[in-house]
Amino acid sequence: MQPIKENQDVIHRIDPESSEEISHQFEELVRLLESGSDDDVSGHLEDFHHSDLADAVGLVSGALRKRLLGLVKVELDPDLLFELEDHLRKEVTDTLSPKEVAEVITEMDSDEAVQVLEDMDEVERDEILSEVPEEEREDIETGLAYPEETAGRRMQTDFVSVGTNWDVGSTIDYLREEEDLPEEFLDLFVIDEASKPVGVISLSRILRSPRPTLMREICDETQVIVPADMVQEEVALLFEKYDLTTAGVVDGGGKLIGMITVDDVMEVAREEFDEDILRLGGVGEETVDDGVLQASTKRFTWLLVNLGTAVLASMVIALFDATIEQMVALAVLMPIVASMGGNAGTQTLTITVRALATRELTAYNAFRTFRKELAVGFLNGCVFAALAGLLTLLWFDDAILGGVIAGAMVINMMVAGLSGVALPLVLDRLKVDPAIASGVFVTTLTDVVGFFAFLGLAWWAFPITL
């Protein structure tokens, strides 16, 4: 199979309405994998965009995936290797020699090569790097030297920079004549004698400026510069805040060592979104391709924690076992209070975790957020207290019992709002990802408070019965 590259005659037109066509394309691929020849499959693969092909590899399984990977690795497209999910990429690289992997990553941008290599063990990585040409190897090793999930790991070491004394004419001539430049770039960096960035300028502005104009006169000095050790989430927030397409990356001494582009940041945003969703669900880094034992192991920890918190809620119920024995209606109504509190807490928790991630919630507006959620909890609590009280009155013909569930509903909804803000803030202050642990604790708190408030009010309201 010939790799899909820009200089080939194959044109991939991306049409938002073509999802049905892509589906048919995938179905045809499956049919050919099941009964077609290798040449038929390889010919069909030429019509795939590398991103769609990466998705297809993830969808097929078993013998079909093994055959597909065997075909795509013959002349492996670097773009395809990069687009594959981590575990699928490992399946491919495990079947290649270090030299073959080195040949593929040499064609990648340095930031992409770093992401391919960073999950490999040190011995395997060193074997591959030993086969990479020296110049490319140094760029890759520069990125690998920085901690994971930092700007240094995400940066591309290939960038274009010119001196402050360059003019537009010499810059344009340089861009036309120099062969060793990145394949794609939107901005140039203007640097001083110490290689420190003093400004950034877009290609469009260069092309619109007269040739004698000095670069330092037209560059944007209000550039956003990113330290190499900055956490990648912070970098993504800077891109969103300042509408960036490119940001320079500097080392501890302020020297320009790389750049981060908007496509890198979009990948970071997607990864963080996926990670938060999985952590809120308590499933870690599980994928749909994980085996039964792997999936079970990854879910076990938080299920065990949830078991402990459920026991705590059951202990609260046990305190009022005599009450429940003499008034069975309490057992019927208890889940309503706990469920409403849990859902309200989850709503607040979701908003809070997102606000923390985007830095919309800080110490400066935390108290205002507490007041708002307390008011929201009280208002919703009153509305649903009236509904629950009326339902209880119609169901059990007991106005006092309706008042008990109404009171418990208001209390639990207010606690849900407060806990949905407080717990993520506390975890964030303790440097623990709020997305990991907040959900189970908020649910536990609303269960415990809901049961205690409902049964406690019932104990107080029906002293004769008890």
Secondary structure, DSSP 4 states (H G I P E B T S, - for coil): -----TTSS------TT-HHHHHHHHHHHHHHHHHS-HHHHHHHHTTS-HHHHHHHHHH--HHHHHHHHHHHTTT--HHHHHHS-HHHHHHHHHTS-HHHHHHHHHTS-HHHHHHHHTTS-HHHHHHHHTTS-HHHHHHHHHHHTSPTTBHHHH-BS---EEETT-BHHHHHHHHHH-SSS-S--SEEEEE-TTS-EEEEEEHHHHHHS-TT-BHHHHSBSS--EEETTSBHHHHHHHHHHHT-SEEEEE-TTS-EEEEEEHHHHHHHHHHHHHHHHHHHTT-TT--TT--HHHHHHHHHHHHHHHHHHHHHHHHHHHTTHHHHHH-THHHHHHHHHHHHHHHHHHHHHHHHHHHHHTT-S-TTTHHHHHHHHHHHHHHHHHHHHHHHHHHHHHHH--HHHHHHHHHHHHHHHHHHHHHHHHHHHHHHHTT--HHHHHHHHHHHHHHHHHHHHHHHHHHHH-TTT-
